[in-house]
Amino acid sequence: MIDAIRRSAAAWLAAARPAMLVQVLETRGSVPREAGTRMLVAADAVAGTIGGGHLELQAIARARTLLAAGATAPVDQPIALGPTLGQCCGGALTLRTAPLDAAALAGWADEPALFHLQLYGAGHVGRAIVALLETLPCRVQWIDEREGEFPAEPSAPQVERLCVEPPQAEVRQAPPGAFYLVLTHSHDLDQAITEAILRRGDFGFLGLIGSATKRSRFLHRFEQRGVPAETLERLTCPIGVPGIPGKQPAAIAVAVVAQLLQRAAPGAA
């Protein structure tokens, strides 16, 4: 998928805005950001981050010096964070600073999506979750049968809004291993969507908003309908990582998105 920094780079190029592209070329040991991380630096603006702190301040200053000098070729700079910058990370990295041009944009590989998510429900919690997901490299199908519940402002490119009826018909359109979040305005609709996902069975994560009591009642109904016990065990309800207090939509969203990132991490069960 095309990340936000790449979209900014394309916009700056289209506007003929002179800028430098700072990229973490390679890393060793503990460093603020991974290889491939990019930051754009213009004379009066910065887009993205390579980790903040002294490292980033020096990288911005260096990029602006090269920009003012009219640099036309990439400049690589090995940096040992401890000896060079006095940072306690202890790792080392190489930064490449190069002019932002069409060739740089053409060589900018698409960022892989962390997960494909079908999110059912455009209420307060759904909106709060999507607001966070719009800042992350993921693909989201945001589904609700009520067109008026979606916010008026457009979503980020990685979020596709779908107003369909019945919503559960979209379950079969998701790729294998997809993540699902079910948080509609209706318990009956929650049940219908969740059952469709359970019967499909090949989900990477299935989260249902609600209490332990709701989980128990739903599981009993699904068991009566013949859904296998090993599939029912994979249903997550309540949703969200434990230990985050509060029932405000924003607090729930933070806990839920953290849970999605945990499940998407390499080697996660």
C-alpha positions as CSV (number, residue, x, y, z in Angstrom):
1,M,0.0,0.0,0.0
2,I,1.1,3.6,-0.5
3,D,2.0,5.2,2.8
4,A,1.3,8.8,3.9
5,I,4.9,9.9,3.5
6,R,5.0,8.6,-0.1
7,R,1.8,10.5,-0.8
8,S,3.4,13.7,0.6
9,A,6.5,13.1,-1.5
10,A,4.3,12.9,-4.7
11,A,2.5,16.1,-3.7
12,W,5.7,17.9,-3.1
13,L,7.1,16.8,-6.4
14,A,3.9,17.8,-8.2
15,A,4.2,21.3,-6.6
16,A,7.9,21.5,-7.6
17,R,8.8,22.0,-3.9
18,P,12.6,21.5,-3.4
19,A,13.2,18.8,-0.7
20,M,15.6,16.1,0.4
21,L,14.6,12.5,1.2
22,V,16.2,11.1,4.3
23,Q,16.1,7.3,4.5
24,V,17.3,4.8,7.1
25,L,19.3,2.6,4.8
26,E,20.5,-0.1,7.2
27,T,20.5,-0.7,11.0
28,R,22.5,-2.7,13.6
29,G,21.4,-3.2,17.1
30,S,18.9,-1.0,19.0
31,V,17.8,2.0,16.9
32,P,14.8,4.3,16.9
33,R,13.3,3.2,13.5
34,E,13.7,0.2,11.1
35,A,15.5,0.2,7.8
36,G,13.4,1.7,5.0
37,T,11.9,4.5,7.2
38,R,11.8,7.8,5.3
39,M,11.5,11.5,6.1
40,L,11.1,14.5,3.8
41,V,12.9,17.7,4.6
42,A,12.2,21.0,2.9
43,A,13.6,24.4,3.8
44,D,10.4,25.2,5.8
45,A,8.8,21.8,6.6
46,V,9.4,18.2,7.6
47,A,7.1,15.2,6.8
48,G,7.6,11.9,8.6
49,T,10.1,10.9,11.2
50,I,13.2,8.7,11.5
51,G,12.8,8.4,15.3
52,G,13.0,11.9,16.7
53,G,15.6,13.2,19.2
54,H,19.1,14.3,18.5
55,L,19.4,11.9,15.5
56,E,16.5,13.5,13.7
57,L,17.5,17.1,14.5
58,Q,21.0,16.5,13.0
59,A,19.5,14.7,10.0
60,I,17.2,17.6,9.3
61,A,20.0,20.1,9.6
62,R,22.2,18.1,7.3
63,A,19.5,17.7,4.8
64,R,18.8,21.4,4.7
65,T,22.5,22.1,4.3
66,L,22.7,19.8,1.3
67,L,19.4,21.3,-0.1
68,A,20.8,24.8,0.2
69,A,24.1,23.7,-1.5
70,G,22.1,22.2,-4.4
71,A,23.2,18.6,-3.9
72,T,22.4,16.3,-6.8
73,A,23.7,12.9,-5.5
74,P,22.9,10.8,-2.5
75,V,25.1,11.1,0.6
76,D,25.4,8.2,3.0
77,Q,26.3,8.8,6.6
78,P,27.1,5.9,9.1
79,I,26.1,6.9,12.6
80,A,26.9,5.1,15.9
81,L,24.2,6.4,18.2
82,G,26.2,6.1,21.4
83,P,29.7,7.5,20.4
84,T,28.4,10.0,17.8
85,L,25.2,11.3,19.4
86,G,25.4,10.3,23.0
87,Q,22.1,8.4,22.7
88,C,21.7,5.3,25.0
89,C,20.1,3.1,22.3
90,G,23.6,1.7,21.6
91,G,22.9,0.7,18.0
92,A,24.2,2.0,14.7
93,L,22.6,2.9,11.4
94,T,23.3,4.5,8.0
95,L,21.3,7.4,6.8
96,R,21.0,8.2,3.1
97,T,20.2,11.8,2.2
98,A,19.2,12.4,-1.4
99,P,17.3,14.9,-3.5
100,L,13.6,14.2,-3.8
101,D,13.0,13.6,-7.5
102,A,11.0,11.4,-9.8
103,A,13.6,8.7,-9.7
104,A,13.5,8.6,-5.9
105,L,9.7,8.3,-6.0
106,A,9.8,5.6,-8.7
107,G,12.1,3.5,-6.6
108,W,10.0,3.8,-3.5
109,A,8.5,0.4,-2.9
110,D,4.9,0.0,-1.7
111,E,4.6,-0.6,2.0
112,P,3.1,-4.0,2.9
113,A,-0.1,-3.9,4.9
114,L,0.1,-5.2,8.4
115,F,-3.4,-6.7,8.1
116,H,-6.6,-6.7,6.1
117,L,-9.5,-5.7,8.4
118,Q,-13.2,-5.8,8.0
119,L,-14.7,-3.5,10.6
120,Y,-18.5,-3.7,11.0
121,G,-20.1,-0.6,12.6
122,A,-19.7,3.1,12.0
123,G,-20.8,4.2,15.5
124,H,-18.6,6.1,18.0
125,V,-16.2,3.3,18.7
126,G,-15.9,2.4,15.0
127,R,-15.1,5.9,14.2
128,A,-12.4,6.1,16.9
129,I,-10.8,2.9,15.8
130,V,-10.7,4.0,12.1
131,A,-9.2,7.4,13.1
132,L,-6.2,5.4,14.6
133,L,-6.0,2.9,11.7
134,E,-5.8,5.8,9.2
135,T,-2.3,6.5,10.6
136,L,-1.1,2.9,10.1
137,P,-0.1,0.7,7.1
138,C,-3.2,-1.5,6.9
139,R,-6.2,-2.1,4.7
140,V,-9.7,-1.5,6.2
141,Q,-13.1,-2.3,4.8
142,W,-15.4,-0.2,7.0
143,I,-18.9,-1.6,6.7
144,D,-22.3,-0.4,7.9
145,E,-25.8,-0.6,6.5
146,R,-26.5,3.1,7.5
147,E,-24.9,5.5,5.1
148,G,-25.5,8.5,7.4
149,E,-23.4,7.0,10.2
150,F,-20.1,7.5,8.3
151,P,-18.4,10.8,9.0
152,A,-18.8,13.5,6.4
153,E,-15.0,14.0,6.0
154,P,-13.3,11.5,3.6
155,S,-11.3,8.6,5.0
156,A,-7.6,7.9,4.3
157,P,-6.9,5.9,1.1
158,Q,-6.4,2.7,3.0
159,V,-10.0,2.8,4.3
160,E,-12.8,1.7,2.0
161,R,-16.3,2.6,3.2
162,L,-19.1,0.1,2.3
163,C,-22.8,0.7,2.8
164,V,-24.4,-2.7,2.2
165,E,-27.4,-4.7,3.3
166,P,-27.1,-7.2,4.7
167,P,-23.6,-6.4,6.0
168,Q,-22.8,-10.1,6.7
169,A,-22.8,-10.8,3.0
170,E,-19.4,-9.0,2.9
171,V,-17.7,-11.6,5.0
172,R,-17.1,-13.9,2.1
173,Q,-15.3,-11.1,0.2
174,A,-12.4,-10.8,2.6
175,P,-9.1,-12.6,1.9
176,P,-8.0,-15.6,3.9
177,G,-6.5,-14.7,7.2
178,A,-8.3,-11.4,7.4
179,F,-9.0,-9.7,10.7
180,Y,-12.6,-8.8,11.7
181,L,-14.1,-6.5,14.3
182,V,-17.8,-6.6,14.9
183,L,-19.3,-3.6,16.8
184,T,-22.6,-2.7,15.2
185,H,-25.6,-1.0,16.7
186,S,-27.6,-4.3,17.0
187,H,-26.9,-7.5,19.0
188,D,-28.9,-9.4,16.4
189,L,-26.7,-8.0,13.6
190,D,-23.6,-8.7,15.7
191,Q,-24.7,-12.3,16.0
192,A,-25.4,-12.7,12.3
193,I,-22.0,-11.2,11.2
194,T,-20.0,-13.1,13.9
195,E,-21.7,-16.4,12.9
196,A,-20.8,-15.9,9.3
197,I,-17.2,-15.2,10.2
198,L,-17.0,-18.3,12.5
199,R,-18.5,-20.5,9.8
200,R,-16.0,-19.3,7.3
201,G,-13.3,-20.2,9.8
202,D,-10.1,-18.9,8.2
203,F,-9.9,-15.6,10.1
204,G,-6.7,-14.3,11.6
205,F,-8.5,-12.5,14.3
206,L,-12.2,-12.1,15.3
207,G,-13.1,-9.5,17.8
208,L,-16.7,-8.9,19.1
209,I,-17.5,-5.8,21.2
210,G,-19.3,-6.6,24.4
211,S,-19.0,-8.1,27.9
212,A,-18.1,-11.6,29.1
213,T,-21.9,-12.1,29.6
214,K,-22.5,-11.3,25.9
215,R,-19.7,-13.7,24.9
216,S,-21.2,-16.5,27.0
217,R,-24.7,-16.0,25.5
218,F,-23.4,-15.8,21.9
219,L,-21.2,-18.9,22.3
220,H,-24.1,-20.9,23.7
221,R,-26.2,-19.9,20.6
222,F,-23.4,-20.7,18.2
223,E,-22.8,-24.1,19.9
224,Q,-26.4,-24.9,19.5
225,R,-26.1,-24.0,15.8
226,G,-23.3,-26.5,15.3
227,V,-20.2,-24.2,15.2
228,P,-17.2,-26.3,16.3
229,A,-15.8,-25.7,19.8
230,E,-12.3,-25.2,18.5
231,T,-13.5,-22.3,16.3
232,L,-15.6,-20.8,19.1
233,E,-12.4,-20.7,21.3
234,R,-10.9,-18.2,18.8
235,L,-13.6,-15.6,19.3
236,T,-12.2,-12.6,21.2
237,C,-14.9,-10.9,23.4
238,P,-14.4,-8.5,25.2
239,I,-12.0,-6.8,22.8
240,G,-8.9,-4.8,23.6
241,V,-5.7,-5.4,25.5
242,P,-6.3,-5.6,29.2
243,G,-5.2,-2.9,31.6
244,I,-6.5,0.2,29.8
245,P,-9.3,1.7,31.9
246,G,-12.2,3.7,30.7
247,K,-15.1,3.1,28.3
248,Q,-14.7,6.3,26.3
249,P,-14.6,5.4,22.5
250,A,-11.0,6.8,22.3
251,A,-9.8,4.6,25.2
252,I,-11.5,1.5,23.7
253,A,-10.0,2.3,20.3
254,V,-6.4,2.5,21.7
255,A,-6.9,-0.9,23.4
256,V,-8.3,-2.5,20.3
257,V,-5.8,-1.2,17.8
258,A,-3.0,-2.3,20.2
259,Q,-4.6,-5.8,20.2
260,L,-4.7,-5.8,16.4
261,L,-1.0,-4.8,16.2
262,Q,-0.1,-7.6,18.7
263,R,-1.9,-10.2,16.5
264,A,-0.3,-8.9,13.4
265,A,3.2,-9.1,14.8
266,P,5.5,-11.8,13.3
267,G,5.1,-15.1,15.3
268,A,2.0,-14.0,17.1
269,A,-0.4,-16.8,17.9
